[in-house]
């Protein structure tokens, strides 16, 4: 049987960064509430000429530079920060990246889970014709109202991956566990630029989804807990991954391994929540910061509020270390410009999803920018 999985993985983020110690002090709360309680140190924040398209294209560009476009027949764009109710964000990316016309493009939505739905779809496409590759992009801006409990869990990032036969990074194993339940823990109405969230309910729904997905995975003959060397979890904040692994360990009657999450929290702690990209930013961090994973099994849990969860596993490939992008990701994190609290609040308050014609100021130093709206249609350009 042909192996299928993640052949390449790339991460991009936004122009600005907000220090959570400064945010805590401005809010009049102890910084440790964010640093320790949430496990977050900073959050990326987009410039006025950035959005899910510019970040998604920036994440995908290095993949195309390394592998070319000849075998890509599908682009899947997963997001819960959609910019249009009809046109897929990936169509804008298709043009920015100069992809050929013989490529299908579609957008997927189910809160933070849809990136994993796209990955499973991509695996099916490649299984049908192993000559094809799928470009998968997950890009989001997590935005909550100012002065609310969700504010310190904002963030912005994109992850792009190439799904192919004979993957260089991670071979997907076929068994998955799935759990779906109608829960109003988190949603964003069409007339709102910020999400609604019931924090306590969302925590309980996440853990219930994890237990349900694991039980389904186990019932379908998935790998035993003791055979999984590392775990990566969806991270609305990094402390959530630690809580999740402790609960799953208890659920399966295993001790919590101190190395189970090693490396996987490093990038999300500095980026904040990136919704659909969060799990795969965590995977990139684990691969980038561990040199001993070749041949090891990794367990991944994807959660999207509302809610859908999925647990699945993959085998890290022998030469994965030669294909990592650690230096590029660290450079992107370092390149962000610090944004003081006054500037952050002003940008947050000025955000609009209006379709009125306008030009955006040139701010981002990234490879692509949102240049404005003409004739009520969004415009993008290379920077």
N, C-alpha and C positions, 0 to 999 in steps of 0.2 A: 504494500500500500504506500502511495506517495505521501510523504510528510508535508504538512501545511502549517504555516504559522507566520510569525512576525519576522520579516527579513531585515527591516531597518526601522528605526524609531528616532524621532527628532522632537525637540521641545522648543517653543518660543514663548515670549511673554510681552508685556506692555512696556511703555516708555518710562513710567513713573513707579516709585516705590514709596510706601508709607510705613514708617517705623511704628510698631504697635506700642512700644513704650511711650512714645510721644502721644499716641492716640489715647492711651490709658490715662496719662497725666492730664490731658485736655478734658477727658470725661470725668475726672475726679475719682478714678478707681485705682486700686493698687496694680501696678504693671504685672505682677505675678498672676493676676486673674487671667490675663491673656497669655503670658509667656509659659506659665505652668499649667493653668487650668484648661486652656485650649491647646497648648503646645505650639503656639504661633509666635513668630518673631516679627514678621513683616507681611505686607500684602502688595501685590502689583496693582497698579491703577492705570487705566488707559488715558492717553492724550486725546484731545478732541478729534484728531484725525486718525484714530485707531478704533477698531472694532473686531468682531469675530472673523471677518474676512481677512483683514490685514494680518492678524496673528496667525490664522490658519494657513495663509499663503506663505508666510515667513517660516512656519514650521515645516511645510512641505518642500520648499525650495531646495534645501540641502539634499533631500532624498532624490530629487530629480537630477541634481548636479552629479550625484554619485552613480545613479543607475540609469538615467535616461528615461524616455517616455514610451519607447517602442512597444512594450508589453502591457502598458496600462490601458485597460478597456473600461474601467469603472472608477468613478470617484464617489465616495460616500462621505457626506459631511454630517456629523452628529453635533447637535447643539441644543441648549434650552434657552439661548439668548438670540432667538431668531430675529432677523432684520426685515423680513418680508413674509406676509401670510401666504404667498403663492410661489415666488421664485426662490429656488434653493440657493443658499449662500455659496455652495460649491460651484455654481455657474459663474459667479464673479471670479472665484479662484481659478477656474478653468482658463479664463481669458488672461488673468494676470500671469499665470505660469506658462502660457503659450502651449497648452495641451492640444493635441489634434482633435478634429471634429468627431472622429469615430470613438467617442468616449461617452458612456452613459453617466449622468450625474443626478444624485438624489440627496435630499436632506432627511434626517431621521430625528424624531423627538420622543423621548420619555424621560424627562428630567435628566439626572446624571447618568442613567443607565444606557442611554442610546448608543454610546460609543461601543459598548460590548455587543449590543444587538447588531451594529454595523460590522463588528469583527466576525461574528458568527455568519452573517450574510456573505462577507468577503470570503470566508473559508469555503462556503458552499459554492461560490462562483469559481474559485480556483480548483476545487475538487472536480467540477464539471469539465473544466479545460485547464490543465496545469500549465499551459503556455501563457495564460493570462496572469496579470498582477492587478491588485486592487490598491488604489491610493485611498487611505482612510484618514480623515481629518476630524479631530475633536477640538472645538474651540468655544470658550465661554468667558463671559464677564459676570461674576457673581456680584450683584448689587442689591443692597438692602437700604432701608430708610435710615437716615442719620439719627443718632441718639437712640438706637434700638439695640436689643441684645445680639442681633445678627450682624451688626455693623463690623465688629472685629473679625468676622469670618468671611469677609469679602475677598476678592482676588481676581486675577485675570491671567489666563495662559492658554496655550494650544499645544496639542501633541499630534503629530502626524506619523503614520506608519505605512510601510509597504507590506502587504500580505501576499505571500507567494508560496509556491512549492519549494521544497528543500530550503527552508528558511535559515538565515545565518544567526538569528538571535534566540528565538523561542519557538519550539515545535508545540502546537496545540494538541492536547489529548482529546479524544472524541467525547468523553462523558462529561455532561454538565448537570448541575442542579439548579432548578428554577423555582421562584416563589413570587406570586403576584397576589396583591390584596388591595382593595379600594380603601385608601386611608387619606384623610385630608390633613396631612402633616406639613405640606409645603406646596405652593402653587403660585402662578403669576397670571392674573386676569389680563385679558387683552387690553384693557384700558389703564394698566399700571406699568410703570417703568421699573418698579422694584417688586421683589417677591414677597409673598405672605408666608409666614412660617410659625408653626407651633413647636417650639424647641423641645419641650419635654416629650410630646407625642412623636416627634421625628426621631428622637433618640430611641424610643421604644420600638418604633416601626422598623428602624434600621436593624436593630438586634433581632427582632422577630423574623425579619426577612432573611437575615443571615442563618438563623437556626433552621428556617424552613428550606432554604436553598441547600444547606448542608445535608439535611435529612433526605432531600430528594436526590442529591448527588450520591449519598451513601446507598440509598435504596436501588439506584440504577447501576451499582457496581463500580463507583468511582474509587480512586486511590484511597488507601487508609490514611488517617491523620498522621500516623507515625512515619509514613513514607514521604511526607511533604517537608522538605528542608527549610523553605522560606515561605512567607505569606505576604501578600500585598492586598491592602484594603482600600476601598473608596475613602477619601479623606476630606470631608467637609471642614475638618480641622484635625491635626495629627493625633490629638489625644483620643479622638474617636476610634482610630485604628487600634490603639492600645486597648481601649475598652472592648472593642469587638473581638480581638484575639483572646483576651482573658476570658470572655464569655464563651467563645467557641471551645477553648481548651477545657473549661469546666463542663460544657455540654457533652464533650467527647471523652471526659474522664482522663484528660492528659494534663501534665504539669505545663506551665507556661515556660517555653524556652526563651532564654534571654537574647538569643540571636535570631529569633523567628522573623522579626521585622527589620533586621539590620540593614541600614542604608535607605530603606524605602520611604522614610519620613523627611529626608534631608532637603529635598527641593520644595515640597509642599509647605514645609515650615516657613519658607522664605517667600513663596508665591501667593499663599492664601488659597482659598477654594477656587478651583477651576472647573467645577461641575463635571461635564463629560470627560474632560482631559485628566481629572484628578487621579484616577486609578493608574493611568498609563504614564503620568508624570512620576508616580510612585514606583512603577516598574522600571522606568528609565533610571531613576535614582538608585534603585537596588542593583541593577546591572552595572551602572557606572561606578559604584562605590564598593563592589565586592569582586575580588579576583579569584574566588574559589567556587564558582557556581557551575562550572562546566559539567554537564551530565546530571545536574541536580533537578529535582522536581519543585516547582513553585506553584503555590495555590493562590488564586486571585478571586476576590469577591467584589462584584460590581453592584451598586445600589442606586436606584433612582426613586426619589420620593413619589408617593402617590398610590401604589408603590410597586416596583419590580426589582427583584434581586436575582443574581446568578453567581454560582460558584463553579469555577472550572480550574483546570490545571494545565501546565505546560512544562516541557523539558528544556532547560537551557542548553544551547548548542555548544559543541566543543571549542569553536573559535570565536565565541561571542565577544571576547575582549578586544578583538581586532576591529570590531564594527561599532564600538560604543562612541558616544559623542560627548563625553564628560567635559572636555575643555571648552567646547562650543556652548554648552549649557551654562557652565560657570561664567563664561564671558558675557552671556546674555544677562545673567543675574547681576553681574558687576556693572554692566553698562547702564542699568536703570538710573534715572535721575531722582534724587530724593525730593519728595514733595512735602512741604510743611503743612501743618494741620489747616491753617487758614486757606492755603491754596487748594488743598484736597476738598475741603467743604465747599469752596466756590465751584470747583469743577463738578462735584457731585450734584450740587443744586442746579447747575446750568444744563445738565444732561437732558436731552429731549429726544423723543422718537417721532417728532413732527416730520411730515413729508414736504414741508414748505421749502422752496428753493433757497439755497444758501451755499456759501463757500466756507470751508473749514480752515482755520489757521494752520500753517505748516509748522508742526511741532515734532512729530516722531522722527527718530533717526533710523527706524526700521526700513526694510527694503520696499515696503508697500504702504500706501496711505489712502485713507478715505478723503477724497478731495471735496465732497459736498453733494448737493442734490440739484439736478437740473431737470425741469419738466416733471418734477416729483419722482424722478428715478435716481437711485444712488450711483455715484461715480467713484471709480477707483483708478489709481495710477501707480506706476513704479516711482519710488522716491529718488 
